[in-house]
Amino acid sequence: ARRPVMAIPGIGRSRGAHAQAKKWDTAWDFAIADQAVVQKLFGKGGTELQQELMGERVYGVESESDAQKSISRTRSFKMTDDRQYIWAQAMQHISYCVLKMRTQATMTRGISLWLRDHQFHHDGLQVKLPQAMDTEEDITPYVRKAFDKLVFRMPRCTQIGFALWNLVPKAAAQFSLFESPAHAIEDEHLQTSMDGLRKKYGREVVIRGSALPVHHRKKR
């Protein structure tokens, strides 16, 4: 009852607008809403979300599965040319994907970043990393370079997406000849601490300063 309806995985901007129009402001409001109305608005997926919120298992749980080969996340928003806000969205994607990657004990050898404008034109870049990485500190500089190139080519957009690909099992750290081992160890300790906090209290308990514009807009 204390969680907003938009916090439900599967309730995005479009569904959230419909839910708020019906005055389903919290996850509890949505869970106990008239199933016929929910199904009319959201289809079968909506009623399945209600069942899951009430603790009913909709699909069986696979106890064993292969690790994902890639992890991605994308979000749409009102068209903007605010680079700080677009970058904040990218930082949110990085945090989400890195946490998911580390949870399955893998590392990435490549990243992708893409933008979409109001006419549904896409522009993107793929970057092959010099070595397998699994911390936000290591990955973010490569994302930033790709981002700067993309926003120059598409300064106004309505969506940004991010992906980690060519995932490999996590191995012992291999230090670069041009990097201080102490710095790499510090990055790993920082990432491990953030992972622990996010798993225990939720992804948004630790927010990087550059991601704050997204959270400020959410509170408006």
C-alpha positions in Angstrom: 0.0 0.0 0.0 3.0 2.3 0.4 4.4 1.6 -3.1 3.3 3.8 -6.0 1.6 1.9 -8.9 4.5 2.9 -11.2 6.8 0.8 -9.0 5.2 -2.4 -10.3 7.4 -4.1 -12.9 5.3 -4.1 -16.1 3.5 -0.8 -15.4 5.3 1.8 -17.6 4.4 5.3 -18.6 1.4 4.3 -20.8 -0.1 1.8 -18.3 0.7 4.1 -15.4 -1.4 6.9 -17.0 -4.4 4.5 -17.4 -4.0 3.4 -13.8 -3.8 6.9 -12.4 -6.9 7.8 -14.4 -8.7 5.0 -12.5 -7.3 6.4 -9.2 -5.1 3.3 -8.7 -2.4 5.3 -7.1 -0.6 2.4 -5.2 0.3 -1.2 -5.9 -2.4 -2.2 -3.5 -5.1 -0.2 -5.4 -4.1 -2.0 -8.6 -3.9 -5.4 -6.9 -7.5 -5.2 -5.7 -9.0 -3.4 -8.7 -11.9 -4.9 -10.7 -10.2 -7.7 -12.8 -12.6 -7.1 -15.7 -11.6 -3.5 -15.9 -7.9 -4.3 -15.6 -8.2 -6.9 -18.4 -10.0 -4.5 -20.6 -7.3 -1.9 -20.2 -4.2 -4.1 -20.1 -5.2 -7.5 -21.4 -4.2 -10.8 -19.9 -0.8 -9.4 -18.7 -2.7 -7.0 -16.4 -4.6 -9.6 -14.6 -1.5 -11.7 -14.3 0.2 -8.8 -12.6 -2.7 -8.6 -10.1 -2.3 -12.3 -9.3 1.4 -12.0 -8.8 1.0 -9.0 -6.5 -1.5 -11.0 -4.4 1.1 -13.8 -4.1 -0.3 -16.2 -6.7 2.2 -18.0 -8.9 1.3 -17.4 -12.5 4.2 -19.3 -14.2 6.5 -22.0 -12.9 9.9 -21.1 -11.7 12.9 -22.5 -13.5 15.5 -23.5 -11.0 18.3 -23.8 -13.6 18.8 -21.7 -16.6 21.7 -20.6 -18.8 23.1 -17.1 -18.0 21.9 -14.4 -20.3 24.2 -13.5 -23.3 23.1 -9.9 -23.2 21.3 -7.5 -20.8 19.5 -4.4 -22.0 17.2 -1.6 -20.7 15.4 1.2 -22.5 13.0 4.0 -21.4 10.9 6.5 -23.3 10.2 10.1 -22.2 8.8 13.4 -23.5 11.0 14.7 -26.3 13.9 16.7 -24.9 17.2 18.2 -25.8 18.3 18.4 -22.2 21.6 16.5 -22.3 21.9 16.3 -18.6 18.5 14.6 -18.3 19.2 12.2 -21.2 22.6 11.3 -19.6 20.8 10.7 -16.3 18.6 8.2 -18.0 21.7 6.5 -19.4 23.2 6.3 -15.9 20.1 4.6 -14.6 20.4 2.0 -17.4 24.0 1.4 -16.5 23.3 0.8 -12.8 20.4 -1.5 -13.6 22.3 -3.6 -16.2 25.5 -3.9 -14.2 23.6 -5.0 -11.1 21.7 -7.7 -13.1 25.0 -8.8 -14.8 26.8 -9.1 -11.5 23.9 -11.0 -10.0 24.5 -13.8 -12.5 28.2 -13.6 -12.0 29.1 -12.5 -15.5 31.2 -9.7 -17.1 30.7 -7.8 -20.4 33.0 -7.5 -23.4 30.8 -4.9 -25.2 28.3 -2.1 -24.8 25.6 -0.6 -27.0 23.9 2.7 -26.7 21.0 4.0 -28.9 18.7 7.0 -29.2 15.3 7.4 -30.8 13.5 10.6 -31.8 9.8 11.6 -32.1 9.7 10.2 -35.6 11.0 6.8 -34.4 14.4 7.2 -36.1 17.1 5.3 -34.3 20.8 6.0 -34.1 23.2 3.8 -32.1 26.8 2.8 -31.4 28.4 -0.5 -30.3 31.7 -0.5 -28.5 33.9 -3.5 -28.0 35.7 -3.2 -24.6 39.4 -3.8 -24.3 38.8 -6.4 -21.7 35.9 -8.0 -19.8 34.4 -5.5 -17.2 31.8 -5.7 -14.5 31.8 -2.4 -12.6 30.0 0.9 -13.3 33.3 2.8 -12.8 35.0 0.8 -15.6 32.1 0.8 -18.1 30.8 4.3 -17.7 33.7 6.2 -19.6 33.1 4.1 -22.7 29.3 4.8 -22.5 30.0 8.5 -22.1 32.1 8.6 -25.3 29.4 6.9 -27.2 26.8 9.2 -25.7 28.6 12.4 -26.6 28.8 11.2 -30.3 25.1 10.2 -30.4 23.6 13.3 -28.9 25.7 15.4 -31.3 24.0 13.5 -34.2 20.6 13.3 -32.5 20.3 16.2 -30.0 16.5 15.8 -29.5 15.2 12.4 -28.6 12.3 10.5 -26.8 14.2 7.4 -25.8 17.6 6.1 -24.8 18.6 2.4 -24.6 21.6 0.6 -23.3 22.9 -3.0 -23.5 25.7 -5.1 -22.3 26.6 -8.0 -24.6 29.1 -10.8 -25.1 28.8 -11.7 -21.5 31.3 -14.2 -20.1 31.6 -15.9 -16.7 33.2 -13.7 -14.1 36.9 -14.5 -13.6 39.7 -13.2 -11.5 40.5 -9.5 -12.1 43.1 -8.9 -14.8 44.8 -5.5 -14.3 45.7 -3.3 -17.2 49.3 -2.3 -17.7 48.1 1.3 -17.6 45.9 1.0 -14.5 46.8 1.0 -10.8 45.7 -2.4 -9.2 44.8 -0.4 -6.1 42.4 1.7 -8.1 40.8 -1.4 -9.7 40.4 -3.0 -6.3 38.8 0.1 -4.9 36.3 0.1 -7.8 35.4 -3.5 -7.1 34.9 -2.8 -3.4 32.7 0.2 -4.2 30.6 -1.8 -6.7 30.2 -4.7 -4.2 29.0 -2.2 -1.6 26.4 -0.7 -3.9 25.2 -4.1 -5.1 24.6 -5.2 -1.5 22.6 -2.0 -0.6 20.5 -2.2 -3.8 19.7 -5.9 -3.3 18.7 -5.3 0.3 16.8 -2.0 0.0 16.0 -1.5 -3.7 17.9 -0.2 -6.7 17.1 3.4 -6.0 18.6 3.4 -2.5 22.0 4.4 -4.0 21.8 7.0 -6.8 24.7 8.5 -8.6 24.7 12.3 -8.7 24.5 12.4 -12.5 21.3 10.3 -12.4 19.4 12.8 -10.1 17.6 14.7 -12.8 15.5 11.5 -13.5 14.5 11.3 -9.9 13.7 15.0 -9.6 11.3 14.7 -12.5 9.7 11.6 -11.0 8.8 13.6 -7.8 7.1 16.4 -9.7 
